Amino acid sequence: MRLAVRVTPKGGRDAVDGWGLDPAGRPLLKLRVSAAASDGAANAAVIALLAKAVGRPKSALTIVSGETSRVKLIEIDGLEAEGLAAKLGAPPS
């Protein structure tokens, strides 16, 4: 499954801040990481945080787009919508 996330680097702590909507009304998951957005540190922290939150290994997650953006599209192998909703709650419609 593919998941859109909005990342706040240097957010003071690593945390999932819940669901939100982008300007077009599409659901995205809000994340904050303590790592700075330099040398891929924030991207690595996002992968680690999200892998732990959904109960998948880090190797099952890939950033598909948005490597240098706050909004990223992440592919999660072996996770279905029901599993995502069970771990993080249902996305808003």
C-alpha positions as CSV (number, residue, x, y, z in Angstrom):
1,M,0.0,0.0,0.0
2,R,1.1,3.6,-0.5
3,L,0.8,6.2,2.2
4,A,1.1,9.9,2.0
5,V,2.9,11.5,5.0
6,R,3.7,15.1,6.1
7,V,7.0,15.3,8.0
8,T,8.2,17.9,10.5
9,P,12.0,17.6,10.8
10,K,13.7,18.8,14.0
11,G,10.3,18.3,15.7
12,G,11.8,17.7,19.1
13,R,10.8,14.0,19.3
14,D,9.8,11.1,17.0
15,A,6.1,10.8,17.0
16,V,3.0,10.1,14.9
17,D,0.7,13.1,15.2
18,G,-2.3,11.6,13.6
19,W,-4.2,12.1,10.4
20,G,-4.8,15.3,8.5
21,L,-5.9,16.4,5.0
22,D,-3.8,18.0,2.4
23,P,-5.1,21.1,0.6
24,A,-6.8,18.9,-2.0
25,G,-8.7,17.0,0.7
26,R,-6.6,13.8,0.5
27,P,-5.7,12.1,3.8
28,L,-2.1,12.1,5.0
29,L,-0.4,11.0,8.1
30,K,1.4,13.7,10.1
31,L,4.8,12.7,11.5
32,R,7.5,14.6,13.5
33,V,11.1,13.4,13.8
34,S,13.9,14.9,15.9
35,A,16.5,14.4,13.1
36,A,17.4,17.4,10.9
37,A,16.6,17.3,7.2
38,S,20.2,16.9,6.1
39,D,22.2,14.0,4.6
40,G,19.0,11.8,4.6
41,A,18.8,11.7,8.4
42,A,15.2,12.8,8.6
43,N,14.2,10.3,5.9
44,A,15.9,7.5,7.8
45,A,14.1,8.6,11.0
46,V,10.7,8.6,9.1
47,I,11.3,5.1,7.8
48,A,12.3,3.8,11.3
49,L,9.3,5.6,13.0
50,L,6.7,4.5,10.5
51,A,8.1,0.9,10.4
52,K,7.7,0.7,14.2
53,A,4.3,2.2,14.2
54,V,2.9,-0.2,11.6
55,G,4.8,-3.3,12.8
56,R,6.8,-3.9,9.6
57,P,10.5,-4.2,9.1
58,K,12.3,-1.1,7.8
59,S,13.2,-3.0,4.7
60,A,9.5,-3.2,3.8
61,L,9.2,0.6,3.5
62,T,10.4,2.7,0.6
63,I,10.1,6.4,-0.1
64,V,8.5,6.5,-3.5
65,S,8.4,10.3,-3.9
66,G,9.2,13.4,-2.0
67,E,12.7,12.6,-0.7
68,T,13.5,16.3,-0.4
69,S,10.0,17.4,0.5
70,R,8.0,17.5,3.7
71,V,5.2,15.6,1.9
72,K,6.3,12.1,1.0
73,L,4.7,9.0,-0.6
74,I,5.8,5.8,1.1
75,E,5.3,2.3,-0.2
76,I,4.7,-0.3,2.6
77,D,5.0,-3.9,1.5
78,G,2.8,-6.4,3.2
79,L,0.3,-3.9,4.7
80,E,-3.3,-3.5,3.8
81,A,-5.7,-0.7,4.6
82,E,-7.3,-2.7,7.4
83,G,-3.9,-3.3,9.0
84,L,-3.1,0.4,8.7
85,A,-6.4,1.4,10.3
86,A,-5.8,-1.1,13.2
87,K,-2.4,0.4,13.9
88,L,-2.9,4.1,13.3
89,G,-6.7,4.6,13.2
90,A,-8.8,5.1,10.1
91,P,-7.8,8.0,7.8
92,P,-10.3,10.8,7.4
93,S,-12.5,10.8,4.4
